[in-house]
Amino acid sequence: MVRRIFAALLVPAVLAGLGGCSYNAENDGGKLKIVTTIFPPYDFARQIGGDKVELTMLVTPGGESHAYEPSPQDITAVRNCDIFICAGGESDVWTGKILDAVGTEDIAVIRMMDCVEVVEEEHTEGMAESVFEAEEDEYDEHVWTSLRNAQAIAREIGRAMIEADEDNAAFYQSNLEEYVGRLNELDGEFGEAVQKAENRVLIFGDRFPFRYLFNDYEIEYYAAFPGCSTSTDVSASNVAFLIKKVKELKIPVVYYVEFSAGRVADTIAEETGAETLLFHSCHTVSKEDLESGVTYEMLMRKNLEVLKRGLGV
């Protein structure tokens, strides 16, 4: 609520000091300006647009969109962009305030959740016990974790680029088809790995933002926290349950997610002898990784390798 009030007050104040019309690549011969909230669409746009686009990512490396507060510079960037891409869920509800204020007549807005079929947010911990109550019409936002969804989102981004910058349409189309082809190939590799596994149950001693990915390959899982819960406390009974599952099923790996302290995963590993490995949601990356040129595809390939370890293939 505080973040929403902040955005509501800040946006009009910033816009009051701005003049002129929105930037458009077609009217000044400049690069197509694209603003994204988080890393996945930033990288999709980078792969398709190459040096023909100017990219801005609002949520800083290592940051959480749930805790984001827009700066005056961010609002200006959105106002002047040609394409704006966000998740479209509860974590970036603040984007609606900005878009309502700046106007979208000259901005193509892409909400990733609108590009794919979404599933309801999960509020259990992979157990029979339900410990959270879902709000009505609350959906899982982490649609990009599915390589199949990523392809659909990339195609929508490519379509918007082509429509906004027809002079470079052939360039965008070529890059799009090549990129989607690579993601499709990687999707096939994930499927092959899962088909080889006798046991398709994985353990996360952490949050679990991977429902779309696991749904694609019918992988079962148990997790310490539901979805992308902001809770830092896990009950002793839940930890005991996960330890029991690892022992019963002889699971070799317990996973944790990026920017996590990994304490629950470590506890389970200590009690079972399992290995702990990072499974990356790609939601955000470190500043060092961003500067070194890490990509969504690279992170997903690393996920494939650690998935194989967990599946024992």
Backbone bond lengths (Angstrom), bond angles and torsions (degrees), N, CA, C in turn:
res aa  C-N    CA-C-N  psi(-1)  N-CA   C-N-CA  omega(-1)  CA-C   N-CA-C  phi
1 M - - - 1.455 - - 1.523 110.99 -
2 V 1.353 116.64 -41.27 1.463 120.46 178.11 1.517 110.97 -60.12
3 R 1.347 116.42 -42.46 1.464 120.13 -179.73 1.520 110.97 -63.23
4 R 1.341 116.58 -38.94 1.465 119.60 -179.19 1.524 110.72 -66.70
5 I 1.341 117.18 -40.90 1.455 120.94 178.50 1.523 110.23 -64.56
6 F 1.347 115.35 -41.35 1.469 120.60 178.95 1.522 110.56 -58.44
7 A 1.339 115.98 -47.77 1.464 119.78 -179.03 1.520 110.94 -64.48
8 A 1.330 115.82 -40.70 1.464 119.83 -177.77 1.524 111.31 -63.54
9 L 1.329 117.34 -35.49 1.454 120.97 179.71 1.519 112.65 -81.20
10 L 1.342 115.88 -37.11 1.453 119.91 -174.37 1.520 112.32 -73.14
11 V 1.319 117.23 -43.03 1.467 120.57 -173.56 1.524 112.70 -57.59
12 P 1.348 119.77 -52.22 1.475 118.41 179.73 1.522 112.31 -60.80
13 A 1.343 117.09 -37.19 1.456 120.10 -179.22 1.514 111.75 -63.17
14 V 1.320 116.41 -41.61 1.460 120.43 179.76 1.521 110.88 -68.22
15 L 1.341 115.59 -44.45 1.466 119.39 -176.43 1.518 112.01 -66.23
16 A 1.311 115.79 -27.00 1.461 118.61 -179.34 1.523 111.60 -62.49
17 G 1.324 115.60 -26.94 1.465 119.40 -178.87 1.503 113.83 -95.23
18 L 1.333 117.68 5.22 1.461 120.80 -177.35 1.517 110.62 -108.13
19 G 1.296 116.55 143.11 1.457 120.29 177.84 1.500 110.81 -131.46
20 G 1.316 116.85 -178.49 1.454 120.58 177.55 1.507 112.69 82.61
21 C 1.331 115.46 -179.43 1.463 120.16 -177.74 1.515 110.22 -102.67
22 S 1.322 116.64 166.41 1.456 121.67 -178.28 1.515 111.02 -66.29
23 Y 1.344 114.51 146.84 1.470 120.28 176.09 1.514 109.68 -68.84
24 N 1.314 117.24 140.59 1.461 121.69 174.96 1.512 107.94 -144.34
25 A 1.333 116.98 128.89 1.465 121.10 -175.80 1.515 111.81 -61.05
26 E 1.321 116.45 -25.38 1.462 118.94 -176.51 1.530 112.12 -75.44
27 N 1.346 116.82 -24.46 1.462 116.16 -174.28 1.517 114.55 -100.58
28 D 1.364 117.60 -4.07 1.467 116.28 176.54 1.523 112.62 -133.28
29 G 1.313 117.59 5.65 1.452 120.91 176.90 1.509 113.80 73.26
30 G 1.327 118.65 6.58 1.459 121.76 -179.22 1.509 112.81 -83.97
31 K 1.321 114.73 -178.10 1.460 120.23 179.34 1.533 110.65 -71.67
32 L 1.311 114.19 153.13 1.449 121.23 174.71 1.531 108.27 -66.52
33 K 1.324 117.13 128.51 1.458 120.89 -178.73 1.528 110.15 -98.58
34 I 1.328 114.91 122.97 1.464 121.03 -177.58 1.523 108.75 -125.08
35 V 1.325 115.83 129.71 1.460 122.09 176.77 1.520 108.68 -116.33
36 T 1.324 116.90 130.34 1.460 121.61 175.54 1.525 108.65 -122.32
37 T 1.313 115.75 157.79 1.461 119.09 177.77 1.521 111.11 -83.18
38 I 1.337 117.79 -41.47 1.464 121.54 -173.02 1.529 111.33 -132.24
39 F 1.329 115.67 179.86 1.462 121.25 -169.91 1.527 115.97 -68.08
40 P 1.331 121.51 -45.48 1.471 118.82 -174.65 1.529 114.80 -53.58
41 P 1.350 119.34 -52.95 1.469 117.70 179.15 1.518 112.76 -67.74
42 Y 1.341 116.34 -28.67 1.472 120.35 174.89 1.519 109.29 -58.25
43 D 1.326 116.69 -46.35 1.459 119.83 -178.48 1.520 111.95 -73.37
44 F 1.336 117.94 -37.02 1.465 119.45 176.16 1.526 109.84 -57.78
45 A 1.336 115.63 -46.67 1.462 120.17 -179.54 1.521 111.24 -65.21
46 R 1.327 116.56 -35.49 1.466 120.92 178.82 1.519 110.95 -65.57
47 Q 1.326 117.32 -41.23 1.462 120.85 -179.45 1.529 111.68 -67.19
48 I 1.305 116.30 -35.90 1.472 120.67 -177.44 1.528 111.54 -84.13
49 G 1.330 116.43 -41.12 1.462 120.58 -172.74 1.512 115.43 -86.32
50 G 1.344 116.62 -25.50 1.459 118.99 -179.93 1.513 112.49 52.94
51 D 1.328 116.51 -135.91 1.470 120.81 -177.25 1.531 112.99 -85.00
52 K 1.326 116.65 7.11 1.466 120.18 178.88 1.529 112.33 -88.57
53 V 1.339 116.69 -8.27 1.458 119.50 -176.29 1.520 111.47 -124.80
54 E 1.319 114.85 155.81 1.461 122.79 174.23 1.522 107.14 -112.64
55 L 1.334 116.28 117.86 1.463 121.50 -172.03 1.524 112.70 -106.53
56 T 1.326 114.91 142.02 1.460 122.16 173.65 1.521 108.21 -132.97
57 M 1.341 116.57 131.61 1.458 121.64 174.78 1.525 107.88 -112.78
58 L 1.322 117.18 123.42 1.458 120.81 -173.15 1.525 113.62 -74.34
59 V 1.328 117.10 -49.32 1.465 120.22 -178.83 1.525 107.87 -76.58
60 T 1.305 116.84 119.14 1.456 121.62 -173.83 1.522 112.05 -65.91
61 P 1.332 118.02 155.00 1.466 121.28 179.52 1.528 111.75 -51.36
62 G 1.321 115.50 131.57 1.448 121.03 -178.77 1.511 113.70 82.87
63 G 1.343 117.41 -4.94 1.462 121.56 -178.16 1.511 112.30 -85.67
64 E 1.320 116.01 165.21 1.464 122.98 178.73 1.519 109.02 -112.58
65 S 1.323 116.84 129.94 1.461 119.87 178.60 1.525 110.90 -64.10
66 H 1.350 116.97 -27.36 1.458 120.39 178.52 1.525 111.87 -62.44
67 A 1.338 116.79 -31.07 1.461 121.31 -175.46 1.525 112.41 -105.76
68 Y 1.316 117.62 11.75 1.465 121.67 -174.13 1.528 112.01 -74.80
69 E 1.315 116.23 141.55 1.455 122.88 172.85 1.524 107.73 -127.43
70 P 1.320 119.50 121.08 1.470 121.71 -176.32 1.511 112.87 -66.80
71 S 1.326 115.24 137.17 1.462 121.32 175.85 1.525 109.00 -94.44
72 P 1.324 118.09 165.51 1.473 120.16 175.64 1.525 112.07 -57.15
73 Q 1.345 116.54 -37.34 1.466 120.11 179.30 1.532 110.86 -65.46
74 D 1.326 116.77 -37.32 1.458 120.66 178.97 1.526 111.03 -64.59
75 I 1.300 115.44 -44.41 1.464 120.10 -179.25 1.530 110.65 -64.08
76 T 1.315 116.23 -38.80 1.458 120.48 177.02 1.522 110.57 -63.94
77 A 1.334 116.55 -40.75 1.466 120.79 179.61 1.520 110.69 -61.62
78 V 1.327 116.86 -42.18 1.475 120.45 179.07 1.523 109.72 -65.92
79 R 1.310 116.29 -43.04 1.468 120.30 -178.88 1.523 111.85 -59.83
80 N 1.331 116.91 -33.79 1.462 121.15 -174.75 1.528 114.41 -98.03
81 C 1.316 117.45 4.07 1.470 118.43 -176.16 1.522 112.13 -87.46
82 D 1.329 114.45 165.67 1.464 121.78 175.70 1.524 111.63 -97.44
83 I 1.352 115.50 -34.32 1.459 121.11 -179.27 1.525 108.22 -133.77
84 F 1.316 115.95 132.50 1.465 121.76 178.11 1.514 108.50 -122.19
85 I 1.345 116.62 129.81 1.459 120.85 -175.39 1.522 109.62 -127.24
86 C 1.335 116.42 127.15 1.458 121.52 178.44 1.524 109.72 -137.80
87 A 1.327 116.32 174.08 1.470 120.16 178.72 1.519 110.42 -70.43
88 G 1.336 115.85 -45.16 1.456 119.53 178.85 1.504 114.33 95.64
89 G 1.341 117.26 15.62 1.452 120.71 -177.78 1.506 113.32 -118.46
90 E 1.333 115.68 -161.35 1.458 122.00 -175.77 1.525 112.69 -64.12
91 S 1.336 117.39 -34.08 1.468 119.68 -175.19 1.525 112.91 -67.85
92 D 1.337 117.02 -25.95 1.466 118.38 178.81 1.527 111.61 -121.05
93 V 1.327 114.97 38.96 1.462 119.74 177.02 1.524 111.26 -60.10
94 W 1.334 116.31 -24.66 1.460 121.34 178.38 1.521 113.14 -61.63
95 T 1.339 117.49 -22.26 1.463 119.28 179.82 1.523 111.74 -64.08
96 G 1.337 115.95 -30.26 1.463 118.95 179.35 1.513 111.84 -63.21
97 K 1.342 116.94 -38.75 1.470 121.20 178.31 1.527 110.73 -61.75
98 I 1.338 115.08 -44.32 1.458 119.43 -178.67 1.525 110.68 -65.93
99 L 1.322 116.46 -46.58 1.467 119.98 -177.43 1.525 111.72 -65.48
100 D 1.333 116.36 -38.78 1.464 119.13 177.48 1.523 110.75 -62.09
101 A 1.324 115.73 -36.81 1.466 119.96 -176.70 1.525 112.58 -76.53
102 V 1.343 117.12 -42.45 1.463 119.13 -175.64 1.520 112.16 -83.24
103 G 1.347 116.44 -21.16 1.462 119.69 -177.05 1.513 111.45 84.81
104 T 1.310 117.10 145.86 1.469 120.55 -175.88 1.528 112.70 -119.72
105 E 1.331 116.45 17.69 1.469 119.05 -178.80 1.524 112.04 -58.73
106 D 1.351 116.51 -36.19 1.463 120.81 -177.01 1.524 112.49 -111.36
107 I 1.337 116.81 15.23 1.468 121.51 -178.90 1.517 109.94 -122.11
108 A 1.321 116.18 129.30 1.465 120.60 172.38 1.524 107.19 -85.59
109 V 1.309 117.61 118.43 1.459 122.43 -177.51 1.529 109.58 -103.81
110 I 1.326 116.13 124.90 1.461 121.89 178.52 1.522 108.78 -117.74
111 R 1.310 116.27 119.92 1.465 122.12 173.70 1.524 106.88 -104.73
112 M 1.327 115.91 117.11 1.464 119.65 -173.27 1.522 112.62 -57.81
113 M 1.326 117.17 -33.77 1.462 120.21 -179.77 1.526 112.05 -66.75
114 D 1.333 116.70 -21.32 1.465 120.31 177.77 1.525 112.29 -81.53
115 C 1.331 116.52 -11.41 1.464 121.03 -176.35 1.529 113.21 -87.88
116 V 1.347 116.45 -12.89 1.466 120.82 -172.93 1.525 109.87 -139.86
117 E 1.315 115.50 174.75 1.463 120.94 174.62 1.523 108.39 -85.22
118 V 1.325 117.25 124.09 1.465 120.65 -175.91 1.527 110.93 -99.17
119 V 1.332 114.74 160.20 1.461 121.32 177.07 1.515 109.03 -118.84
120 E 1.315 116.72 155.35 1.450 120.53 -179.26 1.525 110.51 -66.84
121 E 1.338 114.80 145.61 1.458 120.60 178.18 1.521 109.71 -58.96
122 E 1.322 115.86 140.50 1.455 120.76 -179.03 1.516 110.30 -91.08
123 H 1.324 116.18 135.81 1.460 120.41 -178.25 1.527 111.57 -128.43
124 T 1.301 116.31 27.56 1.454 120.85 170.06 1.509 107.05 -119.82
125 E 1.293 116.38 170.40 1.451 120.61 -176.24 1.517 111.32 -108.79
126 G 1.319 116.62 35.87 1.453 120.07 179.83 1.512 111.94 74.05
127 M 1.341 117.42 20.07 1.445 121.88 -177.24 1.522 109.39 -132.32
128 A 1.299 115.76 176.73 1.455 119.71 177.94 1.519 110.71 -69.49
129 E 1.332 115.92 -29.08 1.457 120.92 -177.88 1.522 110.98 -75.16
130 S 1.312 117.26 125.09 1.462 121.88 175.30 1.524 108.39 -97.07
131 V 1.312 115.92 119.47 1.461 119.30 -174.24 1.529 113.00 -113.03
132 F 1.309 116.66 -3.41 1.456 119.89 178.22 1.518 108.63 -132.52
133 E 1.318 116.55 152.07 1.452 121.15 175.48 1.517 108.98 -109.10
134 A 1.318 115.90 130.30 1.464 120.23 -178.71 1.516 110.85 -81.05
135 E 1.306 115.78 143.82 1.448 119.90 171.64 1.521 108.55 -79.05
136 E 1.303 116.23 151.72 1.458 120.86 -178.92 1.526 110.94 -61.24
137 D 1.324 116.18 135.97 1.464 122.92 177.67 1.521 112.63 60.28
138 E 1.329 117.33 33.74 1.458 120.90 175.99 1.518 108.55 -98.23
139 Y 1.328 116.19 123.58 1.456 120.63 -173.21 1.527 112.12 -119.07
140 D 1.307 114.74 152.28 1.466 121.34 178.67 1.527 108.74 -67.83
141 E 1.311 116.59 126.15 1.465 121.60 -174.88 1.519 113.90 -87.81
142 H 1.317 118.51 -14.05 1.462 121.11 -168.09 1.529 112.14 -82.99
143 V 1.311 115.10 51.50 1.463 121.46 -173.50 1.524 112.85 -65.06
144 W 1.327 116.44 -27.72 1.464 120.60 -175.91 1.526 113.20 -71.17
145 T 1.343 118.52 -13.99 1.465 119.68 -179.16 1.519 111.66 -66.69
146 S 1.314 117.49 -19.96 1.465 122.31 174.07 1.514 109.54 -85.87
147 L 1.321 116.50 126.29 1.469 120.12 177.73 1.521 111.47 -64.34
148 R 1.307 116.27 -28.95 1.469 119.77 178.48 1.529 109.90 -71.68
149 N 1.305 116.21 -41.21 1.463 119.41 174.93 1.522 111.05 -64.73
150 A 1.328 116.47 -39.59 1.463 120.93 -179.94 1.524 110.61 -58.35
151 Q 1.318 116.41 -38.71 1.465 120.16 178.41 1.524 110.93 -64.58
152 A 1.339 116.55 -42.14 1.467 120.36 179.92 1.524 110.74 -65.83
153 I 1.329 116.27 -40.60 1.465 120.61 179.42 1.528 110.28 -66.44
154 A 1.328 116.61 -42.96 1.466 120.86 178.77 1.525 110.76 -60.27
155 R 1.314 116.70 -40.58 1.474 119.74 179.48 1.523 110.87 -63.51
156 E 1.328 117.27 -38.67 1.463 119.77 179.17 1.523 110.57 -68.03
157 I 1.332 116.66 -38.54 1.463 120.40 176.90 1.532 110.10 -64.57
158 G 1.323 116.07 -44.34 1.458 120.05 178.15 1.513 112.10 -60.58
159 R 1.332 116.28 -41.40 1.460 120.69 178.85 1.528 110.49 -60.58
160 A 1.343 116.12 -43.08 1.464 120.07 -179.35 1.531 111.31 -65.82
161 M 1.326 116.73 -37.96 1.468 120.42 177.69 1.525 111.02 -63.38
162 I 1.299 115.90 -46.84 1.462 120.80 -178.92 1.525 110.89 -61.42
163 E 1.326 115.68 -40.62 1.457 120.36 -179.35 1.530 111.69 -68.46
164 A 1.342 115.69 -35.43 1.471 120.02 -177.23 1.520 113.12 -82.82
165 D 1.331 116.78 -22.95 1.470 120.70 -174.40 1.531 109.00 -141.43
166 E 1.317 115.69 75.20 1.466 121.23 -174.27 1.521 112.76 -64.01
167 D 1.325 117.45 -26.76 1.464 120.07 -179.73 1.517 112.45 -61.81
168 N 1.313 116.46 -29.37 1.466 120.99 -179.38 1.530 112.24 -109.49
169 A 1.324 116.47 21.73 1.462 121.39 -175.80 1.528 112.66 -57.60
170 A 1.331 116.81 -44.13 1.465 120.30 -177.73 1.533 110.92 -63.71
171 F 1.324 116.23 -37.49 1.460 121.68 178.63 1.523 110.39 -64.03
172 Y 1.326 116.56 -48.00 1.464 120.35 179.87 1.524 111.14 -63.89
173 Q 1.331 116.70 -42.79 1.458 120.46 -177.47 1.526 111.42 -63.50
174 S 1.316 116.24 -42.19 1.463 120.55 179.27 1.531 111.26 -63.10
175 N 1.329 115.99 -46.98 1.464 120.30 178.94 1.524 111.88 -63.51
176 L 1.333 115.29 -39.43 1.462 120.16 179.48 1.523 111.28 -61.22
177 E 1.316 116.79 -49.15 1.461 120.01 -177.51 1.528 111.59 -63.98
178 E 1.328 116.20 -38.87 1.462 119.47 178.43 1.527 110.70 -65.55
179 Y 1.328 115.93 -43.24 1.463 120.23 -178.08 1.524 111.75 -67.35
180 V 1.305 116.61 -46.53 1.467 120.31 178.50 1.522 110.28 -61.20
181 G 1.313 116.55 -36.33 1.464 120.09 177.72 1.520 111.82 -62.32
182 R 1.335 116.93 -40.21 1.469 120.41 178.92 1.525 111.14 -67.53
183 L 1.330 116.65 -40.79 1.459 119.80 178.51 1.521 111.06 -65.91
184 N 1.314 116.37 -36.90 1.466 120.64 178.34 1.528 110.84 -66.07
185 E 1.305 115.88 -39.61 1.474 120.29 176.81 1.521 110.65 -63.43
186 L 1.328 116.99 -41.91 1.457 121.06 179.13 1.530 110.60 -66.09
187 D 1.308 116.76 -37.69 1.461 121.34 175.13 1.530 110.28 -57.42
188 G 1.309 115.45 -42.68 1.458 119.79 178.17 1.522 112.28 -63.34
189 E 1.328 117.13 -37.33 1.459 121.31 178.85 1.529 111.08 -66.75
190 F 1.316 116.66 -38.57 1.469 119.76 175.17 1.528 109.65 -61.25
191 G 1.318 115.69 -46.73 1.462 119.71 -179.19 1.516 112.93 -60.34
192 E 1.325 116.73 -41.68 1.465 121.09 179.08 1.522 111.29 -63.45
193 A 1.322 116.83 -40.85 1.465 120.64 179.78 1.525 111.01 -62.99
194 V 1.315 116.24 -43.53 1.466 120.08 -179.06 1.524 110.66 -66.72
195 Q 1.326 117.21 -38.50 1.469 120.88 179.93 1.521 111.71 -61.28
196 K 1.318 118.01 -29.36 1.458 122.01 -178.57 1.529 112.90 -79.94
197 A 1.331 116.69 -15.18 1.464 120.61 -173.29 1.523 111.84 -82.23
198 E 1.323 115.95 135.72 1.459 120.80 174.30 1.526 110.20 -81.04
199 N 1.324 116.49 -36.59 1.461 121.39 178.81 1.526 108.91 -111.16
200 R 1.330 116.66 123.42 1.458 120.98 -177.78 1.517 111.61 -114.04
201 V 1.320 116.13 38.04 1.459 121.55 178.06 1.527 108.58 -115.70
202 L 1.333 116.63 127.49 1.459 121.57 -179.83 1.531 109.98 -122.11
203 I 1.329 115.18 154.86 1.463 121.81 -176.99 1.524 110.19 -118.48
204 F 1.332 115.68 130.50 1.464 122.05 175.32 1.518 108.55 -116.72
205 G 1.322 116.37 115.37 1.456 120.73 174.42 1.510 109.19 -87.82
206 D 1.316 115.87 51.31 1.467 121.35 -170.42 1.522 108.72 -168.74
207 R 1.321 115.55 -166.64 1.468 120.96 171.61 1.525 109.05 -68.09
208 F 1.339 115.59 167.04 1.467 118.75 -179.70 1.530 110.73 -136.76
209 P 1.334 117.53 90.38 1.465 121.27 178.58 1.537 113.45 -98.21
210 F 1.335 117.50 31.39 1.464 120.59 -170.81 1.530 114.20 -117.87
211 R 1.310 118.12 22.90 1.470 119.21 -175.65 1.529 112.63 -59.02
212 Y 1.332 116.98 -40.69 1.466 119.33 -177.93 1.521 110.85 -65.15
213 L 1.317 116.88 -41.45 1.459 120.90 178.03 1.520 110.84 -64.37
214 F 1.331 117.46 -48.20 1.459 120.82 -176.49 1.529 111.33 -70.28
215 N 1.317 117.71 -32.42 1.463 120.25 176.17 1.524 111.83 -62.22
216 D 1.335 116.42 -35.01 1.463 120.30 -179.31 1.525 112.03 -59.28
217 Y 1.341 116.37 -35.52 1.462 120.27 -173.10 1.524 113.01 -115.38
218 E 1.339 115.78 9.57 1.468 121.93 177.45 1.530 111.80 55.36
219 I 1.338 114.61 48.11 1.457 121.33 176.23 1.529 108.41 -93.48
220 E 1.326 116.83 134.90 1.458 121.56 176.23 1.527 109.36 -90.62
221 Y 1.319 116.09 156.38 1.461 119.38 -178.70 1.516 110.57 -155.43
222 Y 1.326 114.40 159.80 1.457 123.11 169.63 1.521 106.27 -131.49
223 A 1.334 116.40 139.70 1.463 119.93 -176.26 1.519 111.19 -137.06
224 A 1.333 115.35 154.04 1.463 121.11 179.85 1.521 111.84 -70.94
225 F 1.342 116.75 -34.99 1.458 122.08 -179.07 1.528 109.16 -129.68
226 P 1.321 118.17 148.64 1.464 120.68 178.35 1.521 111.71 -78.96
227 G 1.317 116.18 143.26 1.459 121.32 173.20 1.506 113.57 48.63
228 C 1.332 115.77 -128.03 1.461 121.20 179.02 1.525 108.89 -112.28
229 S 1.329 116.08 45.10 1.453 122.46 -178.96 1.519 111.17 -52.48
230 T 1.330 115.67 141.41 1.463 120.47 177.45 1.526 111.63 -90.75
231 S 1.323 116.39 1.00 1.459 120.54 179.28 1.526 110.63 -65.37
232 T 1.325 115.83 144.30 1.471 120.73 177.99 1.518 111.17 -112.34
233 D 1.323 116.18 -1.23 1.463 120.87 -178.41 1.517 110.16 -111.19
234 V 1.323 116.22 134.36 1.450 121.99 176.28 1.519 107.24 -125.70
235 S 1.311 116.56 139.11 1.456 119.87 -176.26 1.523 111.15 -71.05
236 A 1.330 115.16 153.41 1.462 120.93 178.05 1.522 110.72 -61.69
237 S 1.333 117.14 -34.14 1.465 120.21 -179.75 1.523 111.33 -67.06
238 N 1.325 117.01 -35.50 1.463 120.02 178.50 1.530 110.92 -68.63
239 V 1.323 116.41 -41.52 1.454 120.44 177.72 1.525 109.74 -63.17
240 A 1.317 116.14 -43.06 1.467 120.57 178.96 1.526 110.57 -61.98
241 F 1.331 116.24 -39.02 1.462 120.74 178.73 1.527 110.75 -62.24
242 L 1.332 116.59 -44.85 1.461 120.84 -178.91 1.530 111.16 -66.61
243 I 1.322 116.42 -39.64 1.467 120.37 176.94 1.527 109.99 -60.92
244 K 1.312 115.97 -43.28 1.467 120.66 179.27 1.522 111.03 -61.52
245 K 1.324 117.35 -42.66 1.468 121.49 -179.62 1.527 111.40 -63.76
246 V 1.329 116.18 -42.60 1.468 119.89 179.63 1.524 110.09 -61.15
247 K 1.319 116.71 -42.80 1.463 120.77 -179.39 1.524 111.43 -69.50
248 E 1.316 116.85 -44.54 1.471 121.17 -177.91 1.526 111.65 -61.19
249 L 1.316 115.54 -44.91 1.466 120.84 -174.19 1.527 112.97 -95.34
250 K 1.343 115.37 1.06 1.475 120.35 -179.60 1.530 110.95 53.30
251 I 1.318 115.49 47.73 1.467 121.95 -178.64 1.514 109.53 -77.81
252 P 1.336 118.44 126.30 1.466 120.98 -172.58 1.527 115.82 -83.02
253 V 1.345 117.82 -16.19 1.464 120.83 -172.86 1.524 110.79 -133.97
254 V 1.317 115.92 139.51 1.465 122.34 169.16 1.531 106.47 -116.35
255 Y 1.328 116.56 128.31 1.463 121.04 -173.97 1.529 112.59 -98.05
256 Y 1.331 114.53 154.40 1.452 122.55 169.28 1.525 106.74 -134.59
257 V 1.341 117.63 165.41 1.462 120.76 -177.32 1.521 110.64 -107.72
258 E 1.314 116.00 168.18 1.460 121.67 -175.54 1.528 112.07 -59.85
259 F 1.328 115.62 147.33 1.453 124.32 179.46 1.533 112.78 60.46
260 S 1.317 116.04 25.66 1.461 121.68 176.55 1.517 109.13 -103.52
261 A 1.325 116.12 145.54 1.460 120.07 175.72 1.520 110.85 -69.66
262 G 1.334 116.69 -22.37 1.460 120.93 175.85 1.518 114.77 71.13
263 R 1.328 117.10 21.01 1.464 119.27 -175.85 1.527 112.94 -65.50
264 V 1.316 117.63 -41.77 1.467 119.88 -179.57 1.526 110.43 -66.69
265 A 1.332 116.03 -43.56 1.468 119.90 178.09 1.522 110.50 -60.38
266 D 1.330 116.95 -41.50 1.468 120.84 178.90 1.522 111.52 -62.95
267 T 1.332 116.24 -40.97 1.464 120.66 179.92 1.525 110.92 -62.29
268 I 1.315 115.77 -44.94 1.465 120.17 179.71 1.521 110.51 -64.65
269 A 1.325 116.23 -41.50 1.466 121.10 -179.91 1.525 111.25 -63.56
270 E 1.314 116.46 -40.85 1.461 120.20 -179.81 1.523 111.68 -63.04
271 E 1.328 116.13 -34.71 1.464 120.66 -177.85 1.521 113.05 -83.12
272 T 1.307 117.32 -17.67 1.473 119.88 -173.71 1.514 114.49 -120.25
273 G 1.338 117.07 -17.18 1.461 119.83 -176.26 1.512 112.95 83.44
274 A 1.327 116.74 6.66 1.464 120.53 178.77 1.525 110.45 -73.12
275 E 1.307 115.88 160.71 1.462 123.28 176.48 1.526 108.94 -89.53
276 T 1.323 118.36 148.74 1.459 121.09 173.76 1.524 109.50 -106.28
277 L 1.330 115.77 135.52 1.459 121.34 -179.24 1.526 110.39 -139.13
278 L 1.327 116.17 149.86 1.458 122.83 177.35 1.525 111.04 -81.23
279 F 1.334 116.16 129.51 1.462 122.52 171.21 1.524 105.59 -116.58
280 H 1.324 116.89 115.55 1.466 122.72 -168.26 1.525 111.77 -90.80
281 S 1.330 116.45 126.06 1.467 120.09 179.05 1.525 112.24 -80.50
282 C 1.340 117.09 -13.45 1.476 123.39 -178.87 1.523 112.96 68.95
283 H 1.318 117.74 5.53 1.462 120.95 -179.82 1.517 111.25 -59.69
284 T 1.332 116.02 -42.02 1.457 121.47 178.14 1.520 108.92 -149.12
285 V 1.304 116.05 159.46 1.464 121.12 178.98 1.525 108.41 -130.92
286 S 1.319 116.50 164.63 1.460 120.15 178.45 1.533 110.13 -73.45
287 K 1.316 115.21 162.43 1.458 120.28 177.26 1.520 110.64 -60.60
288 E 1.346 116.02 -39.85 1.457 120.79 179.85 1.526 111.51 -63.68
289 D 1.323 116.18 -42.91 1.464 120.03 178.90 1.522 111.43 -65.10
290 L 1.323 115.88 -41.14 1.463 119.59 -179.72 1.516 110.60 -63.31
291 E 1.326 116.33 -44.28 1.461 120.93 -179.15 1.527 112.15 -68.44
292 S 1.326 116.92 -27.51 1.461 120.27 179.80 1.530 112.24 -82.99
293 G 1.346 116.45 -6.06 1.445 120.02 176.17 1.509 115.49 90.56
294 V 1.340 117.63 22.27 1.461 119.81 178.69 1.527 109.56 -60.38
295 T 1.318 116.40 145.85 1.459 121.42 -177.83 1.526 111.00 -124.18
296 Y 1.315 115.37 162.78 1.470 121.82 174.46 1.521 110.19 -56.06
297 E 1.314 116.48 -44.62 1.464 121.26 -178.57 1.529 110.92 -61.64
298 M 1.322 117.51 -42.01 1.457 121.40 178.33 1.523 111.31 -62.22
299 L 1.326 116.89 -43.44 1.463 120.90 179.91 1.521 111.08 -65.85
300 M 1.319 116.91 -39.04 1.462 119.84 179.69 1.525 111.55 -70.20
301 R 1.307 117.52 -31.14 1.467 120.14 175.24 1.535 110.54 -67.54
302 K 1.330 116.01 -37.49 1.465 119.08 174.68 1.521 109.96 -65.25
303 N 1.334 116.77 -38.69 1.464 120.14 176.89 1.524 111.42 -61.31
304 L 1.325 116.33 -37.58 1.464 119.91 178.20 1.521 110.76 -60.96
305 E 1.319 116.45 -41.91 1.476 119.91 -178.39 1.521 111.30 -66.69
306 V 1.345 117.27 -42.08 1.468 118.54 -179.95 1.537 110.92 -74.62
307 L 1.327 116.52 -27.11 1.462 120.01 173.67 1.526 110.72 -63.25
308 K 1.299 116.33 -43.78 1.462 121.08 178.19 1.519 110.88 -58.90
309 R 1.321 116.37 -39.99 1.468 120.58 179.53 1.525 109.41 -61.87
310 G 1.324 115.57 -43.79 1.457 119.74 -178.45 1.521 112.88 -69.35
311 L 1.320 115.77 -31.25 1.467 120.77 179.49 1.524 112.45 -84.63
312 G 1.322 115.09 -13.54 1.467 119.61 -179.22 1.510 113.14 72.95
313 V 1.342 117.20 36.27 1.478 120.01 178.99 1.536 109.95 -120.68
